[in-house]
Amino acid sequence: MSAILSADDLNDFISPGVACIKPVETLPLQKPEENINPYEVTTEDKVPVQDHAPAQISLTDCLACSGCVTSAEAVLVSLQSSAEVLDTLNTYPSLRPQVDAEGTPPHGASNGKIFVASVSPQVRASIAATYGISQRRAGWMIDQLLGGPSGLASGGVHRSGFSWIVDTNAMREACLVLGADEVSCFLPSFDDNNNDASSSSQPKKPILSSACPGWICYAEKTHPHVLPHLSRLKSPQALTGTLLKTILSRRFSIRPDQIWHLALMPCFDKKLEASREELTDVHWRTSSPTQEPPASPTRDVDCVITARELLMLADSRGISFPSLPQEPLPASSTPPFPDTSLDAFLFPHRQPHPRKKRRRHNQDPSAGPSGGYLHHILQSQLALHPNSTLQTTRGRNTDVLEYAVVTSSPSTHSNTPTFSKDQEAATTSNGAATQTPDPSSNTVLFRAARYYGSRNIANLVRKLKPPKPRRLPLATKNPSSSSSSSLAVPAAVSAGAMAEYAYVEVMACPGGCTNGGGQIKVDDVGPVAEGVGQREWLGRVDEAYYSMSDDDHDDSDSPDHPELLGKEEKEEEDERREAVDDEDDDDGTDESSSSSDNDAAIIIINGIDVANVRRMLAHWSESTGIALEKLCFTTFREVKSEVGKADKKGGAAQQDRVVEQLAGKIGGGW
């Protein structure tokens, strides 16, 4: 990589107008020569040769730079902005379909769109920290902007607004359950008949999380050897988009491109994820005699904006975001979802029945701020092994953690682990400080790890790199000799030091998703965070993210009865038990009877009703006629760069045509 590599190469990884500036920054300053006449004519051999030190570019520089995208990606990302949201609302009238008229296209469906949105909890936490309010109230303000009468619908050409605003925590629960199923395939007790995630294209061990688009972009372009390890699960953003477009298009007999999905995410890289060719209706669309196939693929997520762009969206429409009502939308602005089962799953807070009106919490701090994939998998393993404990070991920094689910060896004849005196202190799942157990007296049932940040990702991919074959004369001439056997590389060590782990949670941003690039920074808030550093500001955002459970206290449906708040946990447990007793009343089936003994005993894991999530997934697949593998899973592929390769078919003119064609694609793709 050099300073002269720029946008002239339209098929490389440098976006238009963005050259790699890091080499220029690291080159030493040139000292002017004193005895040189600028008007003197000389020969080339007399020009002094300047031997500059090589530029040093770290992985942190690459991941933090906006120049690591292709020209097509830069165009696709630029199309997703607050301006695109307003242009779309002004171009198409909002369709308000009648929920009770299932299968009937709404009036004006030929030129209108159904507008739907999904909001991540990290965006709500960023808004909450900015205005000093609870995360729940921040969510209400976002709902008021997108779908309320005083929000976007108060202006514009058609006064269009969003009909449904979904919390991505709903489909995050589905991702967590499916992720635990995916990992369970490597366990000895795995039963393929009772596993929804079983597939012929299972990833290799260790499974690496794939919800972070920055990490996926980096892996596909630079380290294809890790692609077989990536989880095939869609992210909550993509899964929410697939759910909304499949259900609504079939319920109202409209095309998927007549449903416009806006996602509010903490990361700019989520725009690249939304542009992936693998996340379009091509991969789940079924032929219908009443509908004509669209001319081009339709994205599951049409546009992604961040927390900062959300505030820009309000300003562009002349709306004061802090002045929006901090209360739920009125009933006139929140029509019920056309599928009653999915309505109860997506919007549990507005269900009339007390049993169905359950709260959906964020993860606790031990789960991390990135969705809690690893945390749920660990809790699932602990639930499967009641006598096991979780041991946590910190790595080289705070963004590297290693976990082990251990149980006492039967040879010890004791339920209490035996500890060695010189073992390092660790933290258990309930936060209590313990000693790491002596490996000789405990059995490790499950190993996992967490790697956040670019520096740690570099170490991870290095450990997963396959060993190079050694070509030594001694090894080929006498393979039976002891010297050659000692020089041979073991074939079993295919994943290096990471082979012992079953799952690794990977996120590109240090600190996780609450520190995403699109979040509101401390410099953006001005007087609100005067004298506050960026680290302390991130602490406030994390505090707002983890306080979702506490928000339920402040925003209870019975604020006039504060004495009921102390009974919250007991009421939730009673509701869960009642839900288990009434499972047969919901759909006439008893899922626990078809599961193993352990699955029947485990109802709530990590605060998630696993049986309820499985029923929702089965209902989704049955109502759409699409297999879960097409709805919930995706694929990844290696991206090859053309940097430095000679163009033999038309030169720059053809490159211009290629980029122009890619920019015109709606479906996108890497």
PAGUMI-230262 format. One record per residue (C-alpha): x, y, z; residue in one letter; residue number from 1. Coordinates in steps of 0.001 Angstrom, whole numbers, plus 500000, padded with zeros to 6 digits. Layout:
<sites>
{site {X,Y,Z},'A',NUM},
...
</sites>
This chain:
<sites>
{site {500000,500000,500000},'M',1},
{site {501355,503416,499068},'S',2},
{site {500247,507017,499062},'A',3},
{site {499687,507004,495293},'I',4},
{site {496969,504347,495554},'L',5},
{site {493732,506284,495150},'S',6},
{site {490325,506334,493513},'A',7},
{site {491758,505969,490027},'D',8},
{site {491512,502203,490531},'D',9},
{site {487750,501829,490573},'L',10},
{site {487786,498102,491272},'N',11},
{site {489999,498215,494336},'D',12},
{site {489134,498685,498004},'F',13},
{site {489475,502482,497950},'I',14},
{site {486253,504429,497759},'S',15},
{site {485829,507383,495356},'P',16},
{site {487815,510388,496442},'G',17},
{site {489279,508612,499455},'V',18},
{site {492927,507686,499224},'A',19},
{site {494748,505911,502016},'C',20},
{site {496061,508852,504017},'I',21},
{site {497887,506856,506638},'K',22},
{site {501152,506552,504646},'P',23},
{site {501158,510317,504111},'V',24},
{site {500706,510913,507828},'E',25},
{site {503529,508581,508781},'T',26},
{site {506118,509800,506286},'L',27},
{site {508778,512062,507811},'P',28},
{site {508592,515729,506992},'L',29},
{site {510836,516764,504124},'Q',30},
{site {513461,519316,505039},'K',31},
{site {514050,521953,502367},'P',32},
{site {517447,521842,500784},'E',33},
{site {519453,524983,501479},'E',34},
{site {521832,525183,498521},'N',35},
{site {519432,524441,495688},'I',36},
{site {518608,526971,492986},'N',37},
{site {514983,526373,491928},'P',38},
{site {515778,527747,488424},'Y',39},
{site {518809,525582,487837},'E',40},
{site {518520,522930,485133},'V',41},
{site {520175,519660,486046},'T',42},
{site {520242,516036,485021},'T',43},
{site {518301,513236,486661},'E',44},
{site {521375,511487,488049},'D',45},
{site {522190,514553,490135},'K',46},
{site {518799,514605,491883},'V',47},
{site {519296,513359,495450},'P',48},
{site {517512,510119,496219},'V',49},
{site {515239,510289,499242},'Q',50},
{site {514987,507044,501135},'D',51},
{site {511877,507397,503292},'H',52},
{site {511066,505066,506106},'A',53},
{site {508294,502570,505265},'P',54},
{site {504811,503518,506373},'A',55},
{site {503436,501652,509367},'Q',56},
{site {499740,500750,509021},'I',57},
{site {498067,498767,511756},'S',58},
{site {494781,496906,511635},'L',59},
{site {493283,499642,513789},'T',60},
{site {494073,502182,511061},'D',61},
{site {492437,499997,508426},'C',62},
{site {489236,499252,510331},'L',63},
{site {488848,502865,511439},'A',64},
{site {489331,504277,507916},'C',65},
{site {486485,504806,505475},'S',66},
{site {488700,504019,502523},'G',67},
{site {488546,500235,502840},'C',68},
{site {485353,499851,500821},'V',69},
{site {484947,499339,497119},'T',70},
{site {483609,502001,494795},'S',71},
{site {480278,500209,494519},'A',72},
{site {479995,499921,498294},'E',73},
{site {480672,503622,498721},'A',74},
{site {477818,504449,496360},'V',75},
{site {475466,502031,498108},'L',76},
{site {476313,503442,501536},'V',77},
{site {475869,507034,500370},'S',78},
{site {472360,506176,499214},'L',79},
{site {471342,505287,502779},'Q',80},
{site {470904,508513,504702},'S',81},
{site {468325,510714,506355},'S',82},
{site {467867,512454,503001},'A',83},
{site {466849,509167,501392},'E',84},
{site {464266,508629,504136},'V',85},
{site {462662,511998,503464},'L',86},
{site {462822,511554,499686},'D',87},
{site {461092,508182,499932},'T',88},
{site {458382,509519,502252},'L',89},
{site {457782,512415,499855},'N',90},
{site {457720,510178,496785},'T',91},
{site {455375,507417,497910},'Y',92},
{site {452126,507770,499873},'P',93},
{site {451864,505679,502999},'S',94},
{site {449581,502661,502734},'L',95},
{site {447391,502053,505776},'R',96},
{site {446080,498540,505176},'P',97},
{site {443088,497211,507053},'Q',98},
{site {444313,494440,509338},'V',99},
{site {441001,492583,509241},'D',100},
{site {441025,492528,505423},'A',101},
{site {443652,489817,505082},'E',102},
{site {444713,489002,501522},'G',103},
{site {443195,492213,500129},'T',104},
{site {445682,494727,498717},'P',105},
{site {445291,498136,500369},'P',106},
{site {443786,501001,498406},'H',107},
{site {446312,502752,496214},'G',108},
{site {448777,499857,496359},'A',109},
{site {449952,500545,492819},'S',110},
{site {451988,503603,493799},'N',111},
{site {452178,503496,497603},'G',112},
{site {454315,501719,500174},'K',113},
{site {453907,500310,503651},'I',114},
{site {456559,501959,505829},'F',115},
{site {457985,499890,508682},'V',116},
{site {460962,500514,510965},'A',117},
{site {463106,498583,513421},'S',118},
{site {465101,500126,516271},'V',119},
{site {468083,498595,518042},'S',120},
{site {468487,498968,521832},'P',121},
{site {471943,500533,521350},'Q',122},
{site {470376,503466,519475},'V',123},
{site {467832,503962,522241},'R',124},
{site {470648,503899,524796},'A',125},
{site {472550,506574,522868},'S',126},
{site {469461,508805,522750},'I',127},
{site {468783,508151,526440},'A',128},
{site {472308,509173,527457},'A',129},
{site {472098,512305,525311},'T',130},
{site {468908,513620,526895},'Y',131},
{site {469311,512152,530369},'G',132},
{site {466204,509981,530213},'I',133},
{site {465463,506284,530500},'S',134},
{site {465884,503997,527536},'Q',135},
{site {462162,503307,527429},'R',136},
{site {461341,507006,527184},'R',137},
{site {463971,507364,524460},'A',138},
{site {462198,504587,522561},'G',139},
{site {458908,506425,522915},'W',140},
{site {460464,509580,521463},'M',141},
{site {461758,507604,518480},'I',142},
{site {458319,506089,517983},'D',143},
{site {456752,509553,518102},'Q',144},
{site {459168,510817,515442},'L',145},
{site {458646,507911,513052},'L',146},
{site {454962,507150,513532},'G',147},
{site {453357,509818,515695},'G',148},
{site {451139,512702,514578},'P',149},
{site {453763,515245,515691},'S',150},
{site {456597,513439,513903},'G',151},
{site {457423,512865,510246},'L',152},
{site {453747,512464,509359},'A',153},
{site {453138,516112,510292},'S',154},
{site {454841,517320,507110},'G',155},
{site {455981,516275,503683},'G',156},
{site {454130,515849,500426},'V',157},
{site {451993,512881,501453},'H',158},
{site {452318,513204,505243},'R',159},
{site {453592,509647,505298},'S',160},
{site {454669,507920,508474},'G',161},
{site {455665,504460,509659},'F',162},
{site {452898,501984,510406},'S',163},
{site {454885,499562,512584},'W',164},
{site {458023,500246,514632},'I',165},
{site {459609,497026,515862},'V',166},
{site {462140,496507,518630},'D',167},
{site {464995,494368,517271},'T',168},
{site {465226,492720,520703},'N',169},
{site {462330,490524,519543},'A',170},
{site {464237,488889,516693},'M',171},
{site {467421,489017,518764},'R',172},
{site {465796,486416,521000},'E',173},
{site {465250,484245,517928},'A',174},
{site {468898,484698,516953},'C',175},
{site {470036,483683,520435},'L',176},
{site {467936,480512,520445},'V',177},
{site {469057,479541,516944},'L',178},
{site {472659,480358,517838},'G',179},
{site {472561,478003,520798},'A',180},
{site {471147,475308,518520},'D',181},
{site {473907,475897,516001},'E',182},
{site {476610,475491,518625},'V',183},
{site {474931,472429,520124},'S',184},
{site {475743,470491,516966},'C',185},
{site {479309,470085,518269},'F',186},
{site {478221,468639,521602},'L',187},
{site {478099,464873,522258},'P',188},
{site {474415,465033,523269},'S',189},
{site {473352,466677,520009},'F',190},
{site {470102,465285,518570},'D',191},
{site {469608,466292,514950},'D',192},
{site {465882,465518,515044},'N',193},
{site {465167,468126,517731},'N',194},
{site {467346,470889,516341},'N',195},
{site {465912,473694,514224},'D',196},
{site {469364,474895,513153},'A',197},
{site {470542,471576,511733},'S',198},
{site {471793,472021,508211},'S',199},
{site {474063,470392,505728},'S',200},
{site {476232,473526,505696},'S',201},
{site {477193,473748,509352},'Q',202},
{site {480179,475979,510159},'P',203},
{site {483415,474553,511429},'K',204},
{site {484545,474609,515021},'K',205},
{site {485059,477095,516556},'P',206},
{site {481978,478965,515377},'I',207},
{site {482581,482710,515041},'L',208},
{site {479707,485158,515486},'S',209},
{site {478620,486907,512284},'S',210},
{site {476374,489721,513546},'A',211},
{site {479090,492410,513205},'C',212},
{site {479260,493612,509566},'P',213},
{site {482619,495309,510082},'G',214},
{site {484139,492013,511163},'W',215},
{site {482459,490171,508256},'I',216},
{site {483709,492729,505728},'C',217},
{site {487232,492376,507073},'Y',218},
{site {487106,488567,507042},'A',219},
{site {485702,488281,503527},'E',220},
{site {488263,490642,502027},'K',221},
{site {491436,489716,503862},'T',222},
{site {491129,486355,505644},'H',223},
{site {489024,483878,503648},'P',224},
{site {490374,481009,505759},'H',225},
{site {488019,482026,508595},'V',226},
{site {484869,482011,506432},'L',227},
{site {484090,478313,507096},'P',228},
{site {483978,479159,510808},'H',229},
{site {481405,481965,510516},'L',230},
{site {477950,481415,511936},'S',231},
{site {475353,481133,509186},'R',232},
{site {472758,483008,511231},'L',233},
{site {471375,486304,510039},'K',234},
{site {471748,489283,512329},'S',235},
{site {468701,490674,514199},'P',236},
{site {468570,493507,511659},'Q',237},
{site {468426,491136,508701},'A',238},
{site {466098,488674,510423},'L',239},
{site {463665,491461,511308},'T',240},
{site {463661,492638,507709},'G',241},
{site {462994,489140,506398},'T',242},
{site {460144,488662,508861},'L',243},
{site {458440,491950,508018},'L',244},
{site {458672,491555,504251},'K',245},
{site {457630,487913,504107},'T',246},
{site {454634,488304,506428},'I',247},
{site {453314,491632,505166},'L',248},
{site {453731,490803,501483},'S',249},
{site {451733,487594,501880},'R',250},
{site {449097,488971,504241},'R',251},
{site {448232,491847,501915},'F',252},
{site {449127,490213,498557},'S',253},
{site {451619,492887,497614},'I',254},
{site {455156,492757,496298},'R',255},
{site {458082,492918,498744},'P',256},
{site {459297,496118,497092},'D',257},
{site {456068,497807,498220},'Q',258},
{site {457237,497425,501818},'I',259},
{site {459933,499922,502800},'W',260},
{site {461971,498936,505856},'H',261},
{site {464079,501457,507770},'L',262},
{site {466541,500189,510402},'A',263},
{site {468059,502340,513158},'L',264},
{site {471453,500896,514032},'M',265},
{site {474546,501973,515997},'P',266},
{site {477036,501193,513232},'C',267},
{site {477685,502589,509748},'F',268},
{site {478775,499123,508614},'D',269},
{site {475167,498008,508993},'K',270},
{site {474556,499922,505759},'K',271},
{site {476918,497521,504011},'L',272},
{site {475111,494581,505552},'E',273},
{site {471793,495845,504222},'A',274},
{site {473329,496036,500723},'S',275},
{site {474426,492406,500647},'R',276},
{site {473083,490421,497729},'E',277},
{site {472526,487468,500060},'E',278},
{site {470019,489507,502108},'L',279},
{site {467408,490067,499407},'T',280},
{site {464129,488410,498523},'D',281},
{site {465877,486305,495877},'V',282},
{site {466915,483830,498567},'H',283},
{site {463450,483324,500092},'W',284},
{site {461022,484389,497377},'R',285},
{site {458601,481773,496101},'T',286},
{site {456742,481950,492812},'S',287},
{site {453185,483189,492993},'S',288},
{site {450625,483036,490145},'P',289},
{site {449024,486314,491246},'T',290},
{site {452201,488385,491509},'Q',291},
{site {454748,489328,488915},'E',292},
{site {458378,488906,489984},'P',293},
{site {460167,492235,490505},'P',294},
{site {462650,493414,487931},'A',295},
{site {465476,493506,490464},'S',296},
{site {466120,491971,493895},'P',297},
{site {464458,493659,496864},'T',298},
{site {466448,494200,500022},'R',299},
{site {465172,492929,503322},'D',300},
{site {466378,496244,504796},'V',301},
{site {465963,499184,502435},'D',302},
{site {467767,501855,504437},'C',303},
{site {469911,502055,507573},'V',304},
{site {470517,505219,509570},'I',305},
{site {472350,505699,512839},'T',306},
{site {471564,507582,516041},'A',307},
{site {473269,510717,514811},'R',308},
{site {471448,510532,511482},'E',309},
{site {468172,510121,513358},'L',310},
{site {468647,513556,514915},'L',311},
{site {469546,514932,511462},'M',312},
{site {466308,513420,510142},'L',313},
{site {464281,515338,512719},'A',314},
{site {466144,518585,512020},'D',315},
{site {465637,518212,508269},'S',316},
{site {461883,518054,508764},'R',317},
{site {461976,520978,511218},'G',318},
{site {461100,518851,514236},'I',319},
{site {462640,519487,517653},'S',320},
{site {463545,516007,518830},'F',321},
{site {463793,516934,522555},'P',322},
{site {460260,518349,522367},'S',323},
{site {458698,515098,521190},'L',324},
{site {456261,513504,523674},'P',325},
{site {457876,511000,526008},'Q',326},
{site {454883,508701,525987},'E',327},
{site {453631,505759,523929},'P',328},
{site {451975,506319,520581},'L',329},
{site {448195,506701,520617},'P',330},
{site {446110,503725,519579},'A',331},
{site {445189,505449,516315},'S',332},
{site {448854,505398,515275},'S',333},
{site {449602,501801,516279},'T',334},
{site {447507,499343,514261},'P',335},
{site {447779,495696,515344},'P',336},
{site {450111,493510,513340},'F',337},
{site {448170,491462,510764},'P',338},
{site {449345,488184,512304},'D',339},
{site {448015,487818,515858},'T',340},
{site {450691,485331,516932},'S',341},
{site {453489,487539,515666},'L',342},
{site {451805,490614,517111},'D',343},
{site {452069,489041,520564},'A',344},
{site {455745,488247,519938},'F',345},
{site {456798,491566,518401},'L',346},
{site {454716,493821,520665},'F',347},
{site {454301,491984,523987},'P',348},
{site {453920,495223,525949},'H',349},
{site {450553,496042,524373},'R',350},
{site {448878,492673,524822},'Q',351},
{site {445644,492844,526868},'P',352},
{site {446114,489487,528608},'H',353},
{site {448400,489712,531685},'P',354},
{site {450123,486459,530816},'R',355},
{site {451032,487610,527311},'K',356},
{site {451982,491091,528434},'K',357},
{site {455485,490138,529408},'R',358},
{site {458470,492462,529525},'R',359},
{site {461414,492114,527179},'R',360},
{site {464653,493065,528896},'H',361},
{site {468129,493778,527655},'N',362},
{site {471003,491608,528786},'Q',363},
{site {472713,492052,532120},'D',364},
{site {476233,493560,532142},'P',365},
{site {477878,490135,532063},'S',366},
{site {476357,489592,528606},'A',367},
{site {478091,492596,527054},'G',368},
{site {476573,495403,524974},'P',369},
{site {476464,493503,521664},'S',370},
{site {473376,491337,521928},'G',371},
{site {474589,488657,524324},'G',372},
{site {475155,485815,521838},'Y',373},
{site {477916,484213,523858},'L',374},
{site {476134,484882,527143},'H',375},
{site {473014,483036,526034},'H',376},
{site {475038,480080,524774},'I',377},
{site {476843,479862,528102},'L',378},
{site {473595,480109,530046},'Q',379},
{site {472142,477348,527877},'S',380},
{site {475073,475109,528709},'Q',381},
{site {474737,475870,532413},'L',382},
{site {471051,475023,532243},'A',383},
{site {471793,471722,530533},'L',384},
{site {474287,470843,533276},'H',385},
{site {472754,471969,536602},'P',386},
{site {475839,471068,538666},'N',387},
{site {478254,472971,536447},'S',388},
{site {479825,476378,537040},'T',389},
{site {481071,479095,534729},'L',390},
{site {484729,480099,534996},'Q',391},
{site {485874,483364,533401},'T',392},
{site {489463,484259,532614},'T',393},
{site {490562,487644,531358},'R',394},
{site {492871,487692,528353},'G',395},
{site {495547,490203,527435},'R',396},
{site {493060,493095,527787},'N',397},
{site {489498,493754,528897},'T',398},
{site {488103,492969,525437},'D',399},
{site {489359,489382,525513},'V',400},
{site {487579,486970,527842},'L',401},
{site {487708,483196,527941},'E',402},
{site {484936,481076,529438},'Y',403},
{site {484727,477465,530537},'A',404},
{site {481714,475507,531773},'V',405},
{site {483198,473003,534215},'V',406},
{site {481867,470313,536501},'T',407},
{site {483535,468389,539278},'S',408},
{site {485115,465142,538207},'S',409},
{site {483377,462015,539616},'P',410},
{site {486710,460849,540978},'S',411},
{site {486723,463622,543572},'T',412},
{site {483431,462393,545179},'H',413},
{site {482593,465964,546071},'S',414},
{site {480357,468679,544726},'N',415},
{site {482883,471334,545733},'T',416},
{site {485656,472026,543211},'P',417},
{site {489235,471600,544371},'T',418},
{site {491381,474670,543772},'F',419},
{site {495107,474959,543458},'S',420},
{site {496794,477656,545523},'K',421},
{site {498426,479452,542632},'D',422},
{site {495480,479622,540241},'Q',423},
{site {494399,483015,538930},'E',424},
{site {491170,484551,540258},'A',425},
{site {488146,484357,538005},'A',426},
{site {484520,485469,538037},'T',427},
{site {481552,483131,538020},'T',428},
{site {478274,483690,536263},'S',429},
{site {476672,485275,539344},'N',430},
{site {479525,487755,539767},'G',431},
{site {481171,486130,542795},'A',432},
{site {484957,485991,542866},'A',433},
{site {486347,482473,542975},'T',434},
{site {489526,480651,542140},'Q',435},
{site {490050,478889,538854},'T',436},
{site {489589,475182,539566},'P',437},
{site {492431,472765,539286},'D',438},
{site {492129,471116,535839},'P',439},
{site {493105,467772,537343},'S',440},
{site {489981,467693,539535},'S',441},
{site {487396,469222,537158},'N',442},
{site {485975,468335,533766},'T',443},
{site {485598,471064,531149},'V',444},
{site {482283,470632,529339},'L',445},
{site {482334,473695,527107},'F',446},
{site {484828,476397,526119},'R',447},
{site {484156,479766,524505},'A',448},
{site {485744,483200,524179},'A',449},
{site {485005,486833,523387},'R',450},
{site {487198,489005,521134},'Y',451},
{site {486351,492695,520712},'Y',452},
{site {488393,495298,518844},'G',453},
{site {490703,495273,515841},'S',454},
{site {493873,494330,517692},'R',455},
{site {492254,491304,519236},'N',456},
{site {490672,490329,515909},'I',457},
{site {494143,490273,514370},'A',458},
{site {495275,487800,517024},'N',459},
{site {492156,485703,516485},'L',460},
{site {492567,485293,512725},'V',461},
{site {496255,484538,513212},'R',462},
{site {495401,481698,515570},'K',463},
{site {492835,480335,513115},'L',464},
{site {495221,480400,510164},'K',465},
{site {496004,476867,508962},'P',466},
{site {499634,475807,509449},'P',467},
{site {501843,475904,506390},'K',468},
{site {503113,472509,505210},'P',469},
{site {506805,472021,505805},'R',470},
{site {508884,470784,502926},'R',471},
{site {511928,469222,504528},'L',472},
{site {514148,466647,502799},'P',473},
{site {514350,464529,505931},'L',474},
{site {510593,464264,506160},'A',475},
{site {510270,462943,502614},'T',476},
{site {513259,460617,502466},'K',477},
{site {512685,458710,505675},'N',478},
{site {509137,459207,506947},'P',479},
{site {509463,456400,509501},'S',480},
{site {512422,457912,511304},'S',481},
{site {512013,459615,514654},'S',482},
{site {513582,462839,513434},'S',483},
{site {511103,463242,510608},'S',484},
{site {508145,462480,512835},'S',485},
{site {509184,465187,515251},'S',486},
{site {509308,467733,512436},'L',487},
{site {505902,466888,511011},'A',488},
{site {502982,469214,511639},'V',489},
{site {500001,467535,513347},'P',490},
{site {497028,467418,511004},'A',491},
{site {494563,467776,513882},'A',492},
{site {495712,471298,514666},'V',493},
{site {493728,472907,511850},'S',494},
{site {492507,475877,513843},'A',495},
{site {495602,476457,515902},'G',496},
{site {495150,477352,519529},'A',497},
{site {491418,478070,519004},'M',498},
{site {490465,474450,518259},'A',499},
{site {489410,473836,521859},'E',500},
{site {486721,476548,521729},'Y',501},
{site {483222,475813,520504},'A',502},
{site {482183,479457,520031},'Y',503},
{site {483836,482882,519819},'V',504},
{site {481927,486179,519901},'E',505},
{site {483662,488710,517647},'V',506},
{site {482908,492436,517397},'M',507},
{site {485017,494997,515543},'A',508},
{site {484322,497924,517878},'C',509},
{site {486248,497975,521174},'P',510},
{site {483698,497825,523951},'G',511},
{site {480981,496403,521707},'G',512},
{site {478044,497807,519770},'C',513},
{site {477244,500665,522156},'T',514},
{site {480519,502166,520894},'N',515},
{site {479457,501949,517252},'G',516},
{site {480610,504551,514758},'G',517},
{site {477116,505959,514262},'G',518},
{site {476415,506554,517931},'Q',519},
{site {476198,510068,519364},'I',520},
{site {479664,511074,520557},'K',521},
{site {480600,513253,523473},'V',522},
{site {481620,516064,521098},'D',523},
{site {478151,516054,519541},'D',524},
{site {476220,516819,522713},'V',525},
{site {478005,520018,523695},'G',526},
{site {476885,521481,527048},'P',527},
{site {475118,518251,528026},'V',528},
{site {478453,516498,528535},'A',529},
{site {480665,519446,529393},'E',530},
{site {483818,518241,531079},'G',531},
{site {483017,514590,530300},'V',532},
{site {485520,512480,528418},'G',533},
{site {484687,509936,525739},'Q',534},
{site {485337,507000,528061},'R',535},
{site {482975,508363,530697},'E',536},
{site {480407,509118,528020},'W',537},
{site {480524,505516,526821},'L',538},
{site {479946,504489,530423},'G',539},
{site {476735,506515,530425},'R',540},
{site {475570,504854,527207},'V',541},
{site {476322,501408,528627},'D',542},
{site {474451,502288,531808},'E',543},
{site {471421,503306,529762},'A',544},
{site {471679,500106,527730},'Y',545},
{site {471732,497856,530778},'Y',546},
{site {468972,499780,532557},'S',547},
{site {466133,498513,530393},'M',548},
{site {464848,496327,533214},'S',549},
{site {464894,499266,535615},'D',550},
{site {462971,501377,533102},'D',551},
{site {459989,499104,533576},'D',552},
{site {459731,500383,537136},'H',553},
{site {459537,504017,536116},'D',554},
{site {457195,503442,533194},'D',555},
{site {454874,500884,534721},'S',556},
{site {451290,500708,533616},'D',557},
{site {450315,501286,537273},'S',558},
{site {452364,504307,538351},'P',559},
{site {449858,505111,541099},'D',560},
{site {450738,501904,542942},'H',561},
{site {454463,502044,543739},'P',562},
{site {454062,499321,546339},'E',563},
{site {453663,496810,543503},'L',564},
{site {457151,497452,542158},'L',565},
{site {458797,495290,544796},'G',566},
{site {456780,492294,543610},'K',567},
{site {457962,492487,540018},'E',568},
{site {460173,489434,540027},'E',569},
{site {457550,487307,541771},'K',570},
{site {454867,488405,539318},'E',571},
{site {457079,487588,536345},'E',572},
{site {457771,484108,537691},'E',573},
{site {454058,483526,538264},'D',574},
{site {453335,484655,534712},'E',575},
{site {455966,482286,533337},'R',576},
{site {454537,479343,535256},'R',577},
{site {451047,480210,534087},'E',578},
{site {452335,480386,530509},'A',579},
{site {453780,476893,530847},'V',580},
{site {450492,475534,532227},'D',581},
{site {448515,477137,529395},'D',582},
{site {450788,476179,526504},'E',583},
{site {448225,473757,525135},'D',584},
{site {445618,476532,524995},'D',585},
{site {447692,478575,522542},'D',586},
{site {448114,476176,519648},'D',587},
{site {446884,472793,520817},'G',588},
{site {450377,471310,520946},'T',589},
{site {452755,470482,523707},'D',590},
{site {456251,471063,522412},'E',591},
{site {457893,469857,525580},'S',592},
{site {456514,466352,525018},'S',593},
{site {458442,466053,521756},'S',594},
{site {461708,467246,523242},'S',595},
{site {464252,465509,525372},'S',596},
{site {463977,465368,529156},'D',597},
{site {466402,468244,529546},'N',598},
{site {464551,470419,527029},'D',599},
{site {461246,469734,528772},'A',600},
{site {462682,470840,532108},'A',601},
{site {464232,474028,530710},'I',602},
{site {461560,476652,530029},'I',603},
{site {463279,479989,530630},'I',604},
{site {466935,480468,529675},'I',605},
{site {468581,483855,530085},'N',606},
{site {465133,485409,530523},'G',607},
{site {463967,484014,527159},'I',608},
{site {461048,481628,526778},'D',609},
{site {462763,479198,524418},'V',610},
{site {459589,477232,523687},'A',611},
{site {457754,480425,522763},'N',612},
{site {460533,481428,520360},'V',613},
{site {460456,478008,518721},'R',614},
{site {456683,478232,518291},'R',615},
{site {457064,481629,516676},'M',616},
{site {459694,480356,514222},'L',617},
{site {457566,477330,513326},'A',618},
{site {454508,479548,512830},'H',619},
{site {456516,481947,510638},'W',620},
{site {457724,479126,508400},'S',621},
{site {454299,477500,508201},'E',622},
{site {452401,480696,507438},'S',623},
{site {454786,481713,504640},'T',624},
{site {455515,478260,503253},'G',625},
{site {459266,478927,503398},'I',626},
{site {461778,476708,505155},'A',627},
{site {463505,478162,508209},'L',628},
{site {466880,477576,506597},'E',629},
{site {465990,480127,503899},'K',630},
{site {464441,482561,506346},'L',631},
{site {467043,482579,509123},'C',632},
{site {470389,481649,507574},'F',633},
{site {472718,483212,505033},'T',634},
{site {476095,482609,503391},'T',635},
{site {479450,484367,503104},'F',636},
{site {482008,484454,500331},'R',637},
{site {485547,485494,499627},'E',638},
{site {486015,488916,498049},'V',639},
{site {489067,489214,495819},'K',640},
{site {490729,492535,495227},'S',641},
{site {491884,493650,491799},'E',642},
{site {494497,496026,493173},'V',643},
{site {497635,495994,491039},'G',644},
{site {496165,493777,488325},'K',645},
{site {496403,495026,484782},'A',646},
{site {493148,495827,483015},'D',647},
{site {493162,494111,479638},'K',648},
{site {489561,494663,478574},'K',649},
{site {488838,498278,477986},'G',650},
{site {490843,500163,480581},'G',651},
{site {489342,502937,482661},'A',652},
{site {486313,503333,480400},'A',653},
{site {485088,499844,481194},'Q',654},
{site {485759,500384,484895},'Q',655},
{site {483524,503451,484768},'D',656},
{site {480764,501417,483164},'R',657},
{site {481083,498651,485755},'V',658},
{site {480816,501075,488663},'V',659},
{site {477906,502840,487003},'E',660},
{site {476071,499533,486680},'Q',661},
{site {476816,498569,490278},'L',662},
{site {475623,501932,491544},'A',663},
{site {472335,501414,489747},'G',664},
{site {471643,498094,491382},'K',665},
{site {469032,498192,494089},'I',666},
{site {469792,494779,495494},'G',667},
{site {473417,495584,496236},'G',668},
{site {475968,493000,497262},'G',669},
{site {479624,492935,498090},'W',670},
</sites>
